[in-house]
Amino acid sequence: MASGERGVVRCLREVAGGVIDGDGASLLELADRSEPAREALAACFAEWEAYLVDGFTAMREDGLISREADPAELAVTVMTALQGGLLLAQTTREVRPLELALDMAIAHAGRYRIG
């Protein structure tokens, strides 16, 4: 997973042209202004999401989560919580929104836990 994390961060930085460093609002503005940038950002997030899908798929295949669990939907849930939580945390300069969002996503995924 560590190499995947580096790949996603590298991807986001390349799209932002090295000017934007972790500023979610600026990435949103960039995506609104430029269709090629929006497509590149979507590809970056899809790469990150794919790691989550792989992890949830492996957990399902190993019998750790229910067969009813949809790895793709669980991945979107985590990505949505992470991105929304990061944006609110950056805006409020408080970590609590991120903690709450991720706790909610983890609780949702935990509903599929076996055992």
N, C-alpha and C positions, 0 to 999 in steps of 0.2 A: 504494500500500500504506500510506502514512503516514496517510491519512484513515481507512483501515480499522482501523489500530492504535488510533487515537484513539477510533473508534467502539466497539471492543471494550472498551477500558479504561473509557470512559464508561458503557457498558452494565453492566459488572461493578460499578462504583461506585454506579450507580443501584440495582441489586439489593441491594447491601449497605447502602444508605441513607446512604452517606457515612461510615459508622462504621468500616468495614473497608477498609484500604488495602493491597491486595496480600497479605493473609494467607490463604494457601491453606487452611490448616486451619480457619480461621474460616468461610470460604466453604463448606467441607464440612459443618461443624456447622449453618450456616444452612440448607443444602439438606436436611439430615436433619430439621430441626425444622419446616420449612414447605414444603408442596407448591407453593404459588405461587412461593416463592423458588427451589425446585429447578427448576421449569419455566422461570422467567426466566433462571436460570444456564445451563440447557441451551440456551436460545435464544441467549444471549451466546456460548457456546462454538460453537454451530452457525454463527453469523455468522463467527467467526474461522476455523473450519474451511472455510467456503465460499471464503474468500480463498485458502487453500492448494489446495483442489480446482481452483479457476480457474487457479492457477499451474501445477499439474501437468498439467491438461488442455491448457493452451497449450503447455507443453513437449512433450507427446505429439503435438499437432497440428503443431508445428514440426519434428518428427522428432528432437528432442533426447533423448527417452526412448522406449523400445520401446512398440509398440501393446499388448503384453501388460500393461503397467503399468496398474493401476487407480488413477486419481487420488483417488478417495474413500478407498481403503484406505491409500494413501500419506499422505494428509492425517491420517487417524486415527493412523497410526504417529507422525507428527511431533507431533501434539497430545498423544498419550500420553507420549511421551518428554519433551516440554517440561513437562507438568504434573507428572509423576513426578519429573523432575530438579529442578524448582523446589521441590517439597515437601521432598525430601531435602536440597537445598542450604540451604533455610531452616532445617530442623531441625538440621543439622550445622554451620551457619554456614561452610560450605565451598562453593566454586563447582564443585569437581571432579565431584560427582554430576551436575550439570547438563551439564557438558562431555561426560562419558561418555555420557549418555543421548542428547544431540543428535548426538554423533559416530556412535552406533549407528544412529540414525534416518537420518542422512545417508548412511551406508554402505549401509543397506538400500535407500534410494531410488536410490543410485548403481549398484546392480546392474542397473537398467533403462536406464542411460545408453547411448546409441549413439555409437560412435566413440571 
